[in-house]
Amino acid sequence: MPSIPSIFARLSVLWQRYIGARVLAHPFWSALLCGLILPLSYPPFYLLPLFYLATSLVFYLTVQKLTAFSVWQLARLGWCFGFGQFASGMAWIGEAFLVEAELFLWALPIAVTGLPAGLALLHAASFALFGALAKRSQPSQLGAYILLSVLLALSEYARGHVLTGLPWNLPHMGWAGWLYLAQPVALVGIYGLSLLALLSAAFLAAGGRSRVMAALALPFAAFTYSWFVLSDGPTKPEAEAIKITVVQPNLAQREKWRPELRDRHIDRTFKMTLLGLQYAPDTDLIIWPETAVPALIGEGSGFAERLAAELPRADDGRVAYLLTGAIRREVTADGLAFFNSAMLWSGDGLLLARSDKHHLVPFGEYLPFQSFFEAIGLQQLARLRGGYAAGPTGARLSAARLPLLAPLICYEAVFPSLAQGGPRPAAFVNLTNDGWFGTSFGPYQHLAQARLRAIEQGIPLLRAANTGISAAFDARGRQLDRLPLAEAGVFSLPLPPPLPANFYARHGDIIFWLLCGGLAIFVWAARRQPGKRTLP
């Protein structure tokens, strides 16, 4: 039986002969290919080995080409990797431009290439900075891999914050798609977990027995921690927990706002709600998705009267509350403003509270330089003159029989900062409409990232999506119920309890910054001394 060192030696020979040599011969095409396959490690595919293959190959290629490539060539290498990653991983965005293809088909090629090209500039910047720093400081080989990991993690942090931010499919999703690798986000957050995942791939690329063992030790530690915190089983609802009913009406996006179909859509949503209440008559809160009703329900008395007339009363006279997404408008100093809102109604037809979406979708809900683009005939996908206005952050909703709820409208659920601000709620409620993206893998990615808010904050999350995927997660991210994509349905369950505020909820990204600082000190301390051999 061959020894472990001999196995590593044979794998090293195979790597150099059959993979490494070919990658080095075609560096830019190799980086692009690695980027293209990387998203296969994210939901809904979950092919975790491809995360290691793609990321390790790019790390290996970059470090090996450090002395031969200029800083600009390294930037090009990073851009190719980033462009491939975003072009394949976010190709589902193109589905939105097909909903009204007669109006927006012309913009589809721009969207599916322009967005990846722009996001890839952050990768390019991190690779260029790596080249500039490494050429000057001459780090050790291991130090070079660590430096590249830290800089790429920092560029991903920037992607989550610069120009409104888009923390979609960060490196952490290679691990966090798996429940038993996702739990460390309660300690280090998504940026810290991204750094750990990148370090694991970097150690693997560096080669050598000890480094490969270190590469395996990081996910093993994440698994061990996850197993420990999940070993107590699902958190059980308290005896007085409220009962929730989630409705997924599955209204086709292309037909949703057609005036002649409006009554039919409203009837459908009410009928599904009443069907759900037949099986769960003790429901305290009904949840409808984002813009569930294609009308201005806050104006006039029609919706309120129907709500009061149709929702049944329990034996003790109680009637369920309704939390729904809706469009509202108000007169402001600048004219008429529209908001994408979450509205809490009593079963008697009274609007009790509302909150407005804060983090709007660029080009979907508003246009940068709105007036200029509208003047030349362009409009956002929502086709609302002037675009939506943004509401304040940290909104909370509550009523007499309800605990404090934190609404996260649409892709607000992918931003840790929006989940962390404001008073600590009993639950997150993600109201979304992923109908724009059909049955692509976009809704699956959205769901997986929304689940992380539950784990990260230790707070259960309830998700109502127009066409799916609607789901409920406890405070550890365990799925309690779910409705499939592109199907109508209803589910009910008691609200699971939140956990005490965890480390990340109290301290945010402090571990991420400490890790970055500590690794930077290590790289500097372990740099090569003058006169010693430089990196290959």
QUIJODA-V128062 format. One record per pair of residues at least 6 apart in sequence whose C-alpha atoms are under 7 Angstrom apart, sorted by the first residue. I is the first residue (numbers start at 1). GAP is how many residues later the second one is. Records with the same first field share a line. If there is no record, write none. Layout:
I = GAP / GAP
//
This chain:
8 = 201
23 = 7 / 38
24 = 37
27 = 34
28 = 49 / 52
31 = 27 / 46 / 49 / 50
32 = 48 / 49 / 52
33 = 51
34 = 20 / 24 / 47
35 = 19 / 46 / 47 / 48 / 49 / 50
36 = 48 / 49 / 52
37 = 13 / 17
38 = 12 / 13 / 16 / 47
39 = 46 / 49 / 50
40 = 6 / 7 / 10
41 = 6 / 7 / 9 / 10 / 133
42 = 131 / 132 / 135
43 = 134 / 401 / 402 / 405
44 = 397 / 400 / 401
46 = 131
48 = 126
51 = 123
52 = 149
55 = 146
56 = 145 / 146 / 148 / 149
57 = 148
59 = 86 / 143 / 146
60 = 145 / 146
63 = 81 / 82
64 = 472
66 = 65
67 = 469
71 = 57 / 60 / 61
72 = 56
74 = 53 / 54 / 57
75 = 49 / 50 / 52 / 53
76 = 48
78 = 45 / 46 / 49
79 = 41 / 42 / 44 / 45
82 = 38 / 41
83 = 33 / 34 / 37
86 = 30
87 = 25 / 26 / 29
91 = 21
92 = 345 / 348 / 349 / 350
93 = 19 / 344
94 = 14 / 17 / 18
95 = 341 / 342 / 343
96 = 340 / 341
97 = 7 / 8 / 11
98 = 7
99 = 154 / 155 / 337
100 = 154
122 = 33
123 = 29 / 32
126 = 25 / 26 / 29
130 = 17 / 18 / 21
134 = 10
137 = 390
138 = 389 / 390 / 396
139 = 384 / 385 / 387 / 388 / 389
140 = 386 / 387 / 388
141 = 394
142 = 64
143 = 380 / 383 / 384
145 = 57 / 61
146 = 53 / 56
147 = 373 / 376
149 = 46 / 49 / 50 / 53
150 = 45 / 366
153 = 41 / 42
156 = 14
157 = 34
159 = 6 / 7 / 8
160 = 6 / 7
167 = 247 / 248
170 = 24
171 = 23 / 26 / 27
172 = 18 / 21 / 22 / 25
175 = 6 / 7
176 = 6
177 = 271
180 = 43 / 46 / 47
181 = 41 / 42 / 45
183 = 43 / 272
184 = 9 / 38 / 42
185 = 8 / 270 / 271
186 = 269 / 270 / 271 / 316 / 317 / 318
187 = 316 / 317
188 = 316 / 321 / 323 / 324
189 = 267 / 315 / 320
191 = 321
192 = 319 / 320
200 = 15 / 16 / 18
201 = 14
203 = 8 / 9 / 11 / 12
204 = 7 / 8 / 11
235 = 239 / 261 / 262
236 = 260
237 = 257 / 258 / 259 / 260
238 = 259
241 = 253 / 254
242 = 42 / 252 / 253
243 = 39 / 40 / 41 / 42 / 250 / 251 / 252
244 = 39 / 40 / 41 / 42 / 248 / 249 / 250 / 251
245 = 38 / 40 / 41 / 42 / 245 / 246 / 247 / 248
246 = 40 / 41 / 42 / 218 / 244 / 245 / 246
247 = 26 / 40 / 41 / 217 / 242 / 243 / 244
248 = 216 / 217 / 218 / 219 / 220 / 222 / 240 / 241 / 242
249 = 20 / 217 / 218 / 239 / 240
250 = 216 / 217 / 236 / 237 / 238
251 = 215 / 216
252 = 183
253 = 182 / 183
256 = 38
257 = 37
262 = 32
266 = 27
276 = 214 / 215
277 = 6
280 = 212
281 = 33
282 = 32
283 = 37
284 = 36 / 37
285 = 35 / 36 / 37
286 = 34 / 35 / 36 / 37
287 = 35 / 36 / 37 / 177
288 = 35 / 36 / 37 / 176
289 = 35 / 36 / 142 / 143 / 144 / 175 / 176 / 177
290 = 34 / 35 / 36 / 119 / 141 / 142 / 143 / 175 / 176
291 = 34 / 35 / 36
292 = 32 / 33 / 34 / 174
293 = 33
296 = 31 / 32
297 = 6
298 = 30
304 = 45 / 46
305 = 44
307 = 40 / 41 / 42
308 = 39 / 40 / 41
311 = 8 / 36
312 = 7
313 = 6
319 = 28
320 = 26 / 27
321 = 24 / 25 / 26
322 = 22 / 23 / 24 / 25
323 = 19 / 20 / 21 / 22
324 = 18 / 19 / 20
325 = 16 / 17 / 18 / 106
326 = 14 / 15 / 16 / 17
327 = 11 / 12 / 13 / 14
328 = 10 / 11 / 12 / 13
329 = 7 / 8 / 9 / 10
330 = 6 / 7 / 8
331 = 6
337 = 51 / 52
338 = 50 / 51
339 = 17 / 49 / 50 / 51
340 = 16 / 17 / 48
341 = 13 / 14 / 15 / 16
342 = 12 / 13 / 14 / 65
343 = 10 / 11 / 12
344 = 7 / 8 / 9 / 10
345 = 6 / 7
346 = 6
353 = 44
354 = 43
355 = 40
356 = 34 / 35
357 = 33 / 34 / 52
358 = 32 / 33 / 34 / 35
359 = 31 / 53
360 = 30
363 = 17 / 18
364 = 16 / 17 / 18
365 = 15 / 16 / 17 / 22 / 23
366 = 14 / 21 / 22
367 = 13 / 20
370 = 16
393 = 25
394 = 24 / 27 / 28
395 = 11 / 27
396 = 8 / 9 / 10 / 11
397 = 7 / 8 / 9
398 = 6 / 7
403 = 23
404 = 21 / 22
405 = 20 / 21 / 22 / 23 / 24
406 = 19 / 21 / 22 / 23
407 = 21 / 22 / 23
408 = 20 / 21 / 22 / 23
409 = 21 / 22 / 23
410 = 20 / 21 / 22 / 23
412 = 6
413 = 17 / 37 / 40
414 = 35 / 36
416 = 37
419 = 34
420 = 85
426 = 33 / 71 / 72
427 = 32 / 33 / 34
428 = 31 / 32 / 33 / 34
429 = 32 / 33 / 34
430 = 32 / 33 / 34
431 = 32 / 33 / 34
432 = 32 / 33 / 34
433 = 32 / 33 / 34
434 = 9 / 31 / 32 / 33 / 34
435 = 31 / 32
439 = 46 / 47
443 = 26
447 = 22
451 = 22 / 26
452 = 25
454 = 6 / 7 / 20 / 21 / 22 / 23
455 = 20 / 21 / 22
456 = 48
457 = 44 / 45 / 47 / 48
458 = 17 / 18 / 40 / 41 / 43 / 44
459 = 16 / 39 / 40
460 = 13 / 14 / 15 / 36 / 37 / 38
461 = 11 / 12 / 13
462 = 9 / 10 / 11
463 = 7 / 8 / 9
464 = 6 / 7
467 = 18 / 19 / 20
468 = 15 / 16 / 17 / 18
469 = 14 / 15 / 16
470 = 12 / 13
471 = 10 / 11 / 12
472 = 7 / 8 / 9 / 10
473 = 6 / 7
474 = 6 / 22
475 = 23 / 24
483 = 6
//
